[in-house]
Amino acid sequence: MATACSFSAHHQHQTTSLSPFIISRVKSSVQPHRRQTKILTKHRSSSQYRNYRWISASPSSLWTTTTTTTVSTDFDTINNDDDAVASSLYDPFATANKIEPQTKPLPESMSFYAKYLINYFCKTPKLGKKIRGQRRAMWKKLNEQRKNVMTLAGYTSDIVTPSFGFLFLGALMTSIVPNYWGKCIQCVATLSATKGQLLEAIVGLGVTSTLEALFTGIRGSLFWIGGCRANYNVRVKLHRSLLLQEAAFFDTNETGYLLSRLNSDVNKIGQVISYHVNVVLRQFAQFVFGSIYLIKISPKLSLWTFAGIVLVAWLSAVYGDLARQLAEKVQDTFADATAVAETSFSMSETIRAFDGAEIESDKFEAAQSKALELEEVQAWAYGTHKFLSDTLQSILQVGLLVACWAVGKSGGLPASELTTFMFYTGFVLESSNEVGDQWAKIQQAVGASSSVFDLIKRIPVIRDPPASGNASASAPGIVNGAEADSVVTNGHDSANNVAPIIALKNVTVEYEAMERPALMGINANIYSGDRVALVGRSGSGKSSMLRTMLRFYDPSVGAIELDGQDLRKLTRAETASHVSLVEQEPHVFPMSLMENVLYGIDKDDVDSETGKPQYSAKYRKKVADCLSLAGIPVEPGNELGLTLDTRIGEGGRSLSGGQRQRVAIARAIIRSPQLLLLDEPTAALDSESERKVVESLQKAMEQTKSMVMVTHRLGVVRSLDVNRVIVLDRGEIVEEGHPEDLLQDEGSLYAAIAREQGITKMSTLGQNQLTK
Ligand SMILES: Nc1ncnc2c1ncn2[C@@H]1O[C@H](COP(=O)(O)OP(=O)(O)OP(=O)(O)O)[C@@H](O)[C@H]1O
């Protein structure tokens, strides 16, 4: 009911002036509509965590609630300057704050943590065994990650050696400093030291402190650089590796999930190097140096220190296991949330059209809230660990203090030695504590980074053969100046026993999630001169056949041969040099018009002034010719105002659907392909644009040897003078022949589809009726 009201108000807003609309909005703010009241009530009465609190939901309701205090109820005061009024009513802060992402009250968050812990320690069956197994796996993973970082993240000796060298030197200086501190304090406290002793202590302290600062600074910069370089290397490699994956990989991995891996997960790798590894190693080195001092001063007393440290380390290990598990879960939930966000942005128009912002926002909040829930558990776990380990350390220090007092009292060690011993005890304890802390964080990051490295190392199911050396492979036509030696005419030359350009031999295509194959036992030959249309009902397998010819998918049975070569033995570059595609809704890249047409073709010239690579005049002319052939003129003074260097696409100039389609045709024909594939090239166009695109395609045929087109519109079959139609039904070829011959057979599926579209036999068709 509320939706209906909201829609009618919106509708009214579009068809009448804005004032009544605003007034109706202001009225609704004075008397909050039912939906608002209902949602607010729900929010107050429920203590459930998953309770979304959209105080007002539809875009139209952005006008409500906050305006009540500022807008007079005297509606006559609203003047005709609707825009000004509208702007004054719109409060961006209030609009943002109308959405109140729900968080748990702290006691609820704590009790959730307690339940999580109970479940973790008590309810998990055979936890000890499981954890031991996990630890073993963890060490294995760590070693693997070390290798990955060294090889894939480019963390090689040129940066590792100086980083670790300065880390070692810095830690050494840090460990020496307490020794001089002890001496200085001893001189000041006892007043019995000579001037020479005081000078020695002060100079020692000054020199070691300065060196410590210098080495620490250099070490910090080097580790930071190492982390940035690792991020950079891994990110570029991951992006590249993802682009090489087969089409089916993207069917099962959402873009948002992959983006999350590319951004936040990769960041973790750099963070581990620049911070966690840095701190762990430094603290560990300090721990070792400090321990040497402790043992030197008193082996007996230091035993007590180490016993305490073992206890703290055990606590850290338990915490580390928990933290690792939590981190893996958090990472996965964040990836899910990113996937939700990505879908909502990519479908923003549909969402706007159906007023689905609330639904999408709720979905995103739900995904985020799962992560938040686990993050809060992480935070409480950290606090617990901190409390327990700090308490343990304090007890240990008090115990040691008493022990030192007893040793001093019995004359075992002089006061100066005992003071230094206590300094080093604190120093060593702090280092071990920090190692435990950072160790847990490294474990957390290992979980996140392993999926990144797994993706980098993933071998695509469909990939280039190891070494092609294939004689038929050649660069695109423009590079070698080749023109198509045979234009696509109406009718092929199979009668002359010429080998087909592309042959499908008993091809079966299966998708993972599908019970039934999309294509079954397909046999088809496309010859030079062929213009073939793939026709059939929705879901009959037309696009699958087209995509398999491009090797987006491999047949599970049978083979596809291009010029007598199995597609599986050709590289992607070789296939792309022979086969071009015009998609249903082609995308243009945010680049110049010329770069869009020459996409995938290397620059062949160098700018003499800047030294930058560029396309030669020969290429520019070829692009202009192809664009003009495709119906996009670029000569000076053309009606579209386009030049070869006009930047188009995202952030540049927008083109209409038909214009984009024609740019895509130019992109396809500039390679003079042997086979031009068209995937419903006119489906998304109006009749005027369709006419222009059909004209472009007719000219494009002059640049290619053969054409295969998927189409629902049988009018296009006639306009493009198709000589053969392959009719598919439930993944099988059920009819094949000249379109006019198929039309003659009234019982054929082709004739039935044609009838549904009002297409009749040639004899009854007006000569000028090209498309329907
Ligand atoms: N990537 C995919 N993953 C799983 N199944 C798929 C995939 N692509 C297509 N299918 C399934 O394969 C079958 C054939 O689909 P295809 O897209 O080839 O048919 P089509 O004839 O081109 O349909 P339309 O005319 O509606 O585009 C359908 O049942 C479809 O659901």
The ligand as a MOL file (V3000), in Angstrom:
LIG
                    3D

  0  0  0     0  0            999 V3000
M  V30 BEGIN CTAB
M  V30 COUNTS 31 33 0 0 0
M  V30 BEGIN ATOM
M  V30 1 N 27.4440 -19.7970 -18.8180 0
M  V30 2 C 26.4750 -20.6990 -18.6970 0
M  V30 3 N 26.4430 -21.5050 -17.5980 0
M  V30 4 C 25.4770 -22.4320 -17.4650 0
M  V30 5 N 24.5050 -22.6310 -18.3710 0
M  V30 6 C 24.4790 -21.8510 -19.4700 0
M  V30 7 C 25.4590 -20.8510 -19.6820 0
M  V30 8 N 25.1920 -20.2480 -20.8570 0
M  V30 9 C 24.0800 -20.8460 -21.3590 0
M  V30 10 N 23.6560 -21.8110 -20.5260 0
M  V30 11 C 22.5010 -22.6880 -20.7320 0
M  V30 12 O 22.6870 -23.3740 -21.9670 0
M  V30 13 C 21.4960 -23.4100 -22.6970 0
M  V30 14 C 21.6900 -22.7520 -24.0610 0
M  V30 15 O 21.9160 -21.3760 -23.8260 0
M  V30 16 P 22.3030 -20.3680 -24.9990 0
M  V30 17 O 22.5840 -19.0570 -24.3890 0
M  V30 18 O 23.3430 -20.9650 -25.8470 0
M  V30 19 O 20.9200 -20.3440 -25.8020 0
M  V30 20 P 20.4250 -19.2900 -26.8690 0
M  V30 21 O 19.7560 -20.0720 -27.9300 0
M  V30 22 O 21.5320 -18.4110 -27.3170 0
M  V30 23 O 19.3720 -18.4970 -26.0190 0
M  V30 24 P 18.8920 -16.9830 -26.2190 0
M  V30 25 O 18.3180 -16.9010 -27.5810 0
M  V30 26 O 17.8650 -16.8170 -25.1600 0
M  V30 27 O 20.0900 -16.1250 -26.0300 0
M  V30 28 C 20.4350 -22.7220 -21.8660 0
M  V30 29 O 19.6810 -23.7090 -21.2150 0
M  V30 30 C 21.2190 -21.9000 -20.8750 0
M  V30 31 O 20.5520 -21.8070 -19.6470 0
M  V30 END ATOM
M  V30 BEGIN BOND
M  V30 1 1 1 2
M  V30 2 1 2 3
M  V30 3 2 2 7
M  V30 4 2 3 4
M  V30 5 1 4 5
M  V30 6 2 5 6
M  V30 7 1 6 7
M  V30 8 1 6 10
M  V30 9 1 7 8
M  V30 10 2 8 9
M  V30 11 1 9 10
M  V30 12 1 10 11
M  V30 13 1 11 12
M  V30 14 1 11 30
M  V30 15 1 12 13
M  V30 16 1 13 14
M  V30 17 1 13 28
M  V30 18 1 14 15
M  V30 19 1 15 16
M  V30 20 2 16 17
M  V30 21 1 16 18
M  V30 22 1 16 19
M  V30 23 1 19 20
M  V30 24 2 20 21
M  V30 25 1 20 22
M  V30 26 1 20 23
M  V30 27 1 23 24
M  V30 28 2 24 25
M  V30 29 1 24 26
M  V30 30 1 24 27
M  V30 31 1 28 29
M  V30 32 1 28 30
M  V30 33 1 30 31
M  V30 END BOND
M  V30 END CTAB
M  END
